[in-house]
Amino acid sequence: MLEQLIHPLQTEEMRMLLRLREARRRHRTAKPDEGLTLGDRVSDGVAATVGSWKFIIIQSVILVIWMILNVTAYIEHWDPYPFILLNLVLSFQAAYTAPVIMMSQNRQGTIDRLSAQHDYDINIKSELEIELLHQKLDMLRQTEIAELITIIRSLEGQLVQTQEALVALAKK
């Protein structure tokens, strides 16, 4: 009956546990920027720069200065109002910045998928480790119960001997 309580891990589960332990070791020693191409680093840099408040503030200040200089005519009007040249410059910036940001986002999506897979693997590993602990606890419990049964039988034998000795003394 006690043997039915123990659920040993299957061979496939043990292989998976060993594979996950090894993958965890590799993951701990891996460098985060390892394997990045020049394009990956550039796209991450552009996305980090364009997506910052510093860039937005500097660009806004430049745009305001551009418009003020062209409206007030302190300098020759190189881009009179409706600011067609400014519109062209901003379109050019957007045309080149958007694909680079998309590359960075695609790479970040890949990183997120790998992170989710890693989290899933960690959960599986934890589940298998807990199952192993349960198995060890069941084995300890089975050993303890077997020892207790042996002790109880020994005590029962001693009790029977003591009762027989008392009966023999009482008959004398």
C-alpha positions in Angstrom: 0.0 0.0 0.0 2.8 2.4 0.9 4.5 1.7 -2.4 1.4 3.0 -4.2 2.0 6.4 -2.5 5.3 6.9 -4.2 5.1 8.3 -7.8 8.6 8.1 -9.2 9.4 10.5 -12.0 9.4 8.9 -15.4 12.6 8.6 -17.4 11.4 11.4 -19.8 10.7 13.7 -16.8 14.1 13.0 -15.4 15.7 13.8 -18.8 13.7 17.0 -18.9 14.7 18.0 -15.4 18.4 17.4 -16.2 18.1 19.4 -19.4 16.4 22.3 -17.6 19.0 22.3 -14.9 21.7 22.5 -17.6 19.8 25.3 -19.4 19.6 27.2 -16.2 23.3 27.0 -15.7 23.9 28.3 -19.3 21.4 31.1 -18.8 23.1 32.3 -15.7 26.5 32.5 -17.4 25.2 34.1 -20.7 26.0 37.8 -21.3 22.9 39.9 -22.2 24.5 41.6 -25.2 26.1 38.5 -26.5 25.4 37.8 -30.2 24.0 41.3 -31.0 24.8 42.5 -34.5 25.8 46.0 -35.3 22.3 46.6 -36.7 20.8 45.3 -33.4 22.9 47.7 -31.4 22.2 50.6 -33.7 18.4 50.0 -33.7 18.4 49.7 -29.9 20.4 52.9 -29.6 18.1 54.8 -32.0 15.0 53.5 -30.3 16.4 54.5 -26.9 17.3 58.0 -28.1 14.2 58.7 -30.1 12.0 57.4 -27.3 13.5 59.6 -24.6 12.2 62.9 -23.1 15.5 64.5 -23.8 15.1 63.9 -27.6 11.4 65.1 -27.5 12.3 68.3 -25.7 15.4 69.1 -27.9 13.4 68.4 -31.1 10.5 70.6 -29.8 12.9 73.4 -29.0 14.5 73.1 -32.5 11.0 73.1 -34.2 9.9 76.2 -32.2 13.2 78.0 -33.1 12.8 77.0 -36.8 9.2 78.4 -36.9 10.0 81.6 -35.0 13.0 82.4 -37.3 10.9 81.8 -40.4 7.9 83.8 -39.1 9.7 86.8 -37.6 12.2 87.1 -40.5 15.2 87.9 -38.3 17.0 85.7 -40.8 16.1 85.3 -44.4 13.0 83.1 -44.9 14.4 79.8 -46.0 11.1 78.0 -45.2 8.1 80.4 -45.2 4.8 79.5 -43.5 3.3 76.5 -44.1 6.9 75.3 -43.4 7.0 72.8 -46.3 10.8 72.2 -45.8 10.2 71.5 -42.1 7.4 69.1 -43.0 9.8 67.4 -45.5 12.6 67.1 -42.8 10.1 65.6 -40.3 8.8 63.2 -42.9 12.3 62.2 -43.7 13.1 61.7 -40.0 10.0 59.6 -39.5 10.6 57.5 -42.7 14.0 56.4 -41.4 13.3 56.3 -37.7 10.1 54.2 -37.9 11.7 51.1 -39.5 14.7 51.2 -37.1 12.3 51.4 -34.1 10.3 48.5 -35.6 13.5 46.4 -35.8 14.2 47.2 -32.2 10.7 46.3 -31.2 10.8 43.0 -33.2 14.0 42.1 -31.4 12.5 43.0 -28.1 9.5 40.8 -28.9 11.9 37.9 -29.6 13.6 38.6 -26.3 10.2 38.7 -24.5 9.2 35.3 -26.1 12.5 33.8 -25.0 12.0 35.2 -21.5 8.5 33.7 -21.4 9.8 30.3 -22.6 12.5 30.6 -19.9 9.9 31.3 -17.3 7.8 28.4 -18.5 10.9 26.1 -18.3 11.6 27.3 -14.8 8.0 26.5 -13.8 8.3 23.0 -15.2 11.6 22.5 -13.4 10.1 23.7 -10.2 7.2 21.3 -10.6 9.6 18.4 -11.2 11.8 19.4 -8.3 8.8 19.6 -6.0 7.6 16.2 -7.3 11.1 14.8 -6.4 10.9 16.3 -2.9 7.5 14.7 -2.5 9.0 11.4 -3.6 11.8 11.7 -1.1 9.4 12.6 1.7 7.2 9.6 0.8 10.2 7.3 0.9 11.2 8.7 4.3 7.7 8.3 5.6 7.7 4.7 4.3 11.0 4.0 6.0 9.8 5.5 9.3 6.5 3.5 9.2 8.4 0.3 8.5 10.7 1.0 11.4 7.7 1.9 13.6 6.0 -1.4 12.6 9.2 -3.3 13.5 9.4 -1.6 16.9 5.7 -2.2 17.6 6.0 -5.9 16.7 9.1 -6.1 19.0 7.2 -4.4 21.8 4.2 -6.7 21.2 6.6 -9.7 21.5 8.0 -8.3 24.7 4.5 -7.7 26.0 3.5 -11.2 25.3 6.6 -12.5 27.0 6.0 -10.3 30.0 2.3 -11.4 30.2 3.4 -15.1 30.0 5.9 -14.5 32.7 3.3 -12.8 34.9 0.9 -15.6 34.3 3.6 -18.1 35.2 4.4 -16.2 38.4 0.7 -15.9 39.3 0.3 -19.7 39.0 3.2 -20.3 41.4 
